[in-house]
Amino acid sequence: MPLDDLRALAERWMAGDPDPSTRDELRSVLARATLSAEALADLQDRFAGPLAFGTAGLRGVLGAGPNRMNRAVVARASWALARVLLETVPRAAERCVVVGGDARRMSHELTEDVAAILAAAGLRVVLFGSPVPTPLVGFMVKRLGAAAGVVVTASHNPPEYNGYKVYWADAAQIVPPVDAAIAAAIEQAPAARDVERPPLDALRAAGRIVDAPADAEGAYLNAIRGLAVHPKDGDRALGIVYTPLHGVGDRLARRALADAGFVDVYSVPEQREPDGAFPTVAFPNPEEPGAMDLAMHHAGARRADLILANDPDADRLAVAAIVPGKHPIAFRSFTGNEVGVLLGHYLMSERPPSGAPRGRAVLATIVSSPLLGRIAADFGVYYEETLTGFKWIANRAIALENEGYEFLFGFEEALGYCVGSAVRDKDGISAAVLAAELAAVVRARGGTLEAQLGAIGRRWGVSRSAQLNVTRPGATGPAEIAALMDRLRTKPPSHLASDPVVSVADYATGLVRAGLPKSNVLAFHLASGARVVARPSGTEPKAKVYFDVSERVAPGEPFEAAKERACRAIEALKSAVAVELEASRG
């Protein structure tokens, strides 16, 4: 876009921006754009289009312009949200909207903006005035019977990001068509400066904004206690090192663990307090290499047995355990799939059924390990896979409960776990307590988490999962990724490595399973039982490919031999798919 056109867009944006800091920022970028190609590219990116509102709400880099997270974008989104709530949710004005945020940069200001705008529009707002974990907001939406909830958070994204997450009246994240209705309303919103935002004090005095109930945290912790399988069993003296990764989970996570009887919980001091700069990690995601290094350092010094890590808004959980007899001390990190299988197996095998008419149900996403399904089949538990994203798990769990099932557990491979229905979303705090309980119980029985995973493998097969990311950078990147998916769809491979492809499930047809929404996902099922799933990223010019293999342990076969076979099979599939995807460029 020519600079003169960009300048006109920038001037129009600044005229409608209520925040002097982002107005000044944009003036500076505009001035530099005439002198620097880098600044011009920055300006073009800021006006490449509006930040898209989808089922994940909003998420983007903080800064000035429509393609950034800022007070202007949030103001128009909140105006639109209020409009859709009042038009579509029964008694929305009589109910409340729960609003909270994490401790990232600008979270406090954006949270107050959301509360004021919703209240001015005629909705009653229950506001968490201090940073809170995302699961606590979701819990309170359900507990209060709220019309909706909003959390200002960018979860595990880098420090320059922030976001806007929406729960609906069922206490689950929004799904279509709600997201499209809000996006359409944003297009009709006035300029951000014209969106009404009265002072919070005046709205409090009028009763339009009230503080979150004083017993909110206590009620949440009580709900977590109710999820225990063996609330008094196991070795509760095992040493635990916990880290919130500079996020908001520390206080509630440690209280929840203490309530469960764990007496030796040490919080990583350098990461204990909320800090939106995340000074000790390059990327505050416990899956990322190096993110848990400090926790492992402290765990080694204390000879701790277990490491638990939440992401900054405490909705994800990473787990590592000490390797017995290893010198020097070493820790074994478990993948999201492994933790999901461990927790799901524990719940299915040891929690008594509630007596629901149709029995129990567990859920996973289509890119998570299918091992949970094999375990569920043996326990007579209904199993189903949803599209990627916890919004789909939560909404399907609600539907299953309405059909007469007890929803027991759901997980996704990206460290997300939901135990029961206390929170209609992934919850890293309740998952941390259950993981600690499982470690304590198996330790009291003379075992370890690794041995438990081995026992599962011997009975249901040694499972291995892996992921391959294929990035196509530059302006042509999105088109190249679209072409890649089209080629896989129209000319699917007959073999991957030496493994025949026996069927292809195309989720874009909407015919894979009744009720499953259409999605640009392809699943290749192989003769060996292996599965390869490909999908484009929703935010980057990238294709993501997920691999799952399973190897049965033959009678008398050493367990390690089956593990090595599974690892070789994964690597062979990754190599074959890499070749297939490279051929798509021709």
SULSULTA-V899739 format. One record per backbone hydrogen bond with DSSP energy under -1.0 kcal/mol. NH is the residue of the N-H (numbers start at 1). CO is the residue of the C=O. E is the energy in kcal/mol with one decimal. If there is no record, write none. Layout:
BEGIN
NH;CO;E / NH;CO;E
END
This chain:
BEGIN
6;2;-2.2 / 7;3;-2.9 / 8;4;-1.9 / 9;5;-2.2 / 10;6;-2.7 / 11;7;-2.6 / 12;8;-2.2 / 13;9;-2.5 / 14;10;-2.8 / 15;11;-1.9 / 16;12;-1.0 / 23;19;-1.8 / 24;20;-2.3 / 25;21;-2.0 / 26;22;-2.3 / 27;23;-2.1 / 28;24;-2.1 / 29;25;-2.2 / 30;26;-2.7 / 31;27;-2.3 / 32;28;-2.1 / 33;29;-1.6 / 35;32;-1.6 / 36;32;-1.9 / 40;36;-2.1 / 41;37;-2.4 / 42;38;-2.1 / 43;39;-2.5 / 44;40;-2.6 / 45;41;-2.2 / 46;42;-2.1 / 47;43;-1.2 / 48;45;-1.5 / 51;66;-2.6 / 54;57;-2.2 / 57;54;-2.2 / 58;164;-2.1 / 60;162;-2.4 / 62;160;-3.2 / 63;69;-2.0 / 67;46;-2.0 / 68;65;-1.2 / 69;61;-2.6 / 74;70;-2.2 / 75;71;-2.1 / 76;72;-1.9 / 77;73;-2.0 / 78;74;-2.5 / 79;75;-2.2 / 80;76;-2.1 / 81;77;-2.7 / 82;78;-2.5 / 83;79;-1.9 / 84;80;-2.4 / 85;81;-2.7 / 86;82;-2.5 / 87;83;-1.6 / 88;84;-1.9 / 89;85;-2.4 / 92;89;-1.7 / 95;91;-2.1 / 97;124;-2.2 / 98;148;-2.0 / 99;126;-2.8 / 100;150;-2.3 / 102;152;-2.4 / 107;104;-1.8 / 110;106;-2.5 / 111;107;-2.5 / 112;108;-2.1 / 113;109;-2.0 / 114;110;-2.6 / 115;111;-2.3 / 116;112;-2.5 / 117;113;-2.6 / 118;114;-2.4 / 119;115;-2.3 / 120;116;-2.5 / 121;117;-1.3 / 122;119;-1.6 / 123;118;-2.0 / 125;208;-3.0 / 126;97;-2.4 / 127;210;-2.9 / 128;99;-2.8 / 132;101;-2.4 / 134;313;-2.0 / 137;133;-1.1 / 138;134;-2.0 / 139;135;-2.5 / 140;136;-2.1 / 141;137;-2.0 / 142;138;-1.6 / 143;139;-2.7 / 144;140;-2.5 / 146;141;-2.1 / 147;96;-2.7 / 148;96;-1.0 / 149;167;-2.1 / 150;98;-2.7 / 151;165;-2.5 / 152;100;-2.3 / 157;154;-2.5 / 161;158;-1.9 / 162;60;-2.3 / 164;58;-2.8 / 165;151;-3.0 / 167;149;-2.9 / 168;172;-2.9 / 171;168;-2.4 / 174;166;-1.6 / 178;175;-1.7 / 181;177;-2.2 / 182;178;-2.2 / 183;179;-2.5 / 184;180;-2.4 / 185;181;-1.9 / 186;182;-2.1 / 187;183;-1.3 / 189;186;-1.2 / 193;16;-1.9 / 194;191;-1.8 / 195;192;-1.3 / 203;199;-1.7 / 204;200;-2.8 / 205;201;-2.5 / 206;202;-1.6 / 207;204;-1.5 / 208;203;-2.3 / 209;203;-1.2 / 210;125;-2.8 / 212;127;-2.0 / 216;213;-1.9 / 219;215;-2.7 / 220;216;-2.2 / 221;217;-2.6 / 222;218;-2.2 / 223;219;-2.1 / 224;220;-2.0 / 225;221;-2.3 / 226;222;-1.7 / 227;224;-1.8 / 228;225;-1.4 / 233;230;-1.2 / 235;440;-1.9 / 236;234;-1.3 / 238;235;-1.4 / 240;264;-2.9 / 241;306;-2.6 / 242;266;-3.0 / 243;308;-1.9 / 246;271;-1.9 / 247;244;-1.1 / 248;312;-2.5 / 253;249;-2.7 / 254;250;-2.6 / 255;251;-2.0 / 256;252;-2.7 / 257;253;-2.3 / 258;254;-2.4 / 259;255;-2.7 / 260;256;-1.3 / 261;258;-1.9 / 262;257;-2.3 / 263;236;-1.4 / 266;240;-2.9 / 268;242;-2.5 / 271;268;-1.3 / 275;246;-2.6 / 278;275;-2.0 / 281;278;-1.3 / 285;283;-2.5 / 288;285;-2.3 / 291;288;-1.9 / 293;290;-1.4 / 296;292;-2.5 / 297;293;-2.4 / 298;294;-2.5 / 299;295;-2.6 / 300;296;-2.5 / 301;297;-2.1 / 302;298;-2.0 / 304;299;-2.5 / 305;239;-1.8 / 306;239;-2.1 / 307;320;-3.1 / 308;241;-2.5 / 309;318;-2.3 / 310;243;-2.3 / 314;311;-2.1 / 317;415;-1.9 / 318;309;-2.7 / 320;307;-2.0 / 321;332;-2.1 / 322;305;-2.0 / 323;330;-2.7 / 326;323;-1.7 / 332;321;-3.4 / 334;319;-2.7 / 339;335;-2.5 / 340;336;-2.4 / 341;337;-2.3 / 342;338;-2.6 / 343;339;-2.8 / 344;340;-2.5 / 345;341;-2.7 / 346;342;-2.1 / 347;343;-2.4 / 348;344;-2.5 / 349;345;-2.6 / 350;346;-1.9 / 351;347;-1.7 / 358;404;-2.5 / 359;356;-1.7 / 361;406;-2.3 / 362;382;-2.6 / 363;409;-2.2 / 364;384;-1.6 / 366;386;-2.3 / 368;365;-1.7 / 374;370;-1.2 / 375;371;-2.1 / 376;372;-2.5 / 377;373;-2.1 / 378;374;-1.3 / 379;375;-1.4 / 381;376;-2.8 / 382;360;-2.4 / 384;362;-1.3 / 386;364;-2.2 / 392;389;-1.3 / 393;389;-1.0 / 394;390;-2.8 / 395;391;-2.0 / 396;392;-2.1 / 397;393;-2.5 / 398;394;-2.0 / 399;395;-1.8 / 400;396;-2.5 / 401;397;-2.3 / 402;398;-2.1 / 403;399;-1.1 / 404;401;-1.4 / 405;400;-2.4 / 406;359;-2.8 / 408;361;-2.9 / 410;418;-1.9 / 411;363;-1.5 / 412;416;-2.3 / 416;412;-1.4 / 418;410;-2.7 / 420;408;-1.5 / 425;423;-1.1 / 427;417;-2.7 / 428;314;-1.3 / 431;427;-1.6 / 432;428;-1.3 / 433;429;-1.9 / 434;430;-2.1 / 435;431;-2.6 / 436;432;-2.3 / 437;433;-2.4 / 438;434;-2.6 / 439;435;-2.4 / 440;436;-2.4 / 441;437;-2.7 / 442;438;-2.6 / 443;439;-1.8 / 444;440;-2.1 / 445;441;-1.1 / 446;443;-1.9 / 447;442;-3.6 / 452;448;-2.4 / 453;449;-2.3 / 454;450;-2.0 / 455;451;-2.4 / 456;452;-2.0 / 457;453;-2.2 / 458;454;-2.3 / 459;455;-1.5 / 460;456;-3.0 / 461;457;-2.1 / 462;551;-3.1 / 464;549;-2.1 / 466;547;-1.8 / 468;545;-2.7 / 470;543;-2.9 / 472;541;-2.5 / 477;474;-1.6 / 480;476;-2.2 / 481;477;-2.4 / 482;478;-2.2 / 483;479;-2.3 / 484;480;-2.2 / 485;481;-2.3 / 486;482;-2.2 / 487;483;-2.5 / 488;484;-2.2 / 489;485;-1.9 / 490;486;-2.9 / 491;487;-2.9 / 496;499;-2.3 / 499;496;-2.1 / 501;494;-3.0 / 502;525;-2.4 / 503;525;-1.5 / 505;523;-3.0 / 507;521;-2.4 / 509;506;-1.5 / 516;513;-2.1 / 519;507;-1.4 / 521;519;-2.4 / 522;534;-2.5 / 523;505;-2.4 / 524;532;-3.6 / 525;503;-2.8 / 526;530;-2.6 / 527;500;-2.4 / 529;526;-1.9 / 531;548;-2.5 / 532;524;-2.2 / 533;546;-2.6 / 534;522;-2.9 / 535;544;-2.2 / 537;542;-3.5 / 542;540;-2.4 / 543;470;-2.8 / 544;535;-3.5 / 545;468;-2.7 / 546;533;-3.1 / 547;466;-2.9 / 548;531;-2.4 / 549;464;-2.4 / 551;462;-2.2 / 557;554;-2.4 / 562;558;-1.2 / 563;559;-2.0 / 564;560;-2.4 / 565;561;-2.0 / 566;562;-2.2 / 567;563;-2.3 / 568;564;-2.4 / 569;565;-2.4 / 570;566;-2.2 / 571;567;-2.3 / 572;568;-2.3 / 573;569;-2.2 / 574;570;-2.6 / 575;571;-2.2 / 576;572;-2.2 / 577;573;-2.6 / 578;574;-2.4 / 579;575;-2.0 / 580;576;-2.1 / 581;577;-2.9 / 582;578;-2.1 / 583;579;-1.9 / 585;582;-1.5 / 586;583;-1.6
END
